[in-house]
């Protein structure tokens, strides 16, 4: 604490330099005059008394320099002097200064823009609680690394696993909205009741799809995205309970998602995932994306081993499923897989351009 106080005192001395210089001069003159008075009383002439006092004090300028070092931050003053000298030098060459400033501005701006993109896509975690627990699960086979999953396989994974806190299936499609303003073709996600449990999100208004609404004949509900709620319905809370014509069928609005929610893509509708009996029994009817949340402390390797055992058991029960495997991947890593290399190369190239510009300017200076 004493060091901080001393630093603040010395910083204050730098900021009120003119006043501090006058106080320092007055204080040294006061001490010097005391010595002169003592010497005069001892019988010296005024000139001898002053010379002796200065010698005993160690030199006025030397004492001032020592006191300045104790009361201020010399390194900060040196930096300020260098900056002032640099500005004076650049002011004498306005053309060169303009070129130098524009060159650095362009390079720094490009680096800032690219780093912002890298941060947003690769460095910043996903906007969900404990995003490191979120994974995607794909069904794989030889020569086909990642493909959709059938409903029976997904059901086996979800009910038999020991490493997932929750698992949800979903599919993406386009739907038509009619009967409320101009007809539109809009993106939609068909999702199950555990979808928001996996992502750790709750609707901003109303509720999410229930398990009963995933049964054929009872799936007549819809959840709106926040963007569609604002654009099409003017953020009217009374939209809950309103019937919409989605793909020519009436759907009752039961909820509105929070702003910014856009998983897996920016979409406008969330509809119940309610497959018919043929789809529920068809192990070769693959159409599902599967997202899951691992239990706390569970690693990708443990989850992979868990689903490998379940998938092997499925292959023993159903020989036609032999050769299929599960692949557990980190959700964030999968999201940026296609742009990771390009972004790092772009960031490195921009950094090199900045270094080259700095080196050239340093040489010119």
Secondary structure, DSSP 4 states (H G I P E B T S, - for coil): -HHHHHHHHHHHHHHTHHHHHHHHHHHHHHHHHHHHHHHHHTT--HHHHHHHHHHHHT-HHHHHHHHHHHHS-HHHHHHHHHHHHHHHHHHT-HHHHHHHHHHHHHHHHHHHHHHHHHIIIIISPPSSTTGGGEEEEEEEETTEEEE-EEHHHHHHHHHH-SSEEEEEEEEEEEEEEESSSS-EEEEEEEE-TTHHHHHT---SEE----SGGGSTTS--EEEE-HHHHHHHHTT-GGGTT-EEEETTEEEEEEEEPPTT--SSS--SEEEE----HHHHH-TT-EEEEEEEEEPTT--HHHHHHHHHHHHHHHHHH-GGGTT-EEEEEEHHHHHTTTTHHHHHHHHHHHHHHHHHHHHHHHHH-
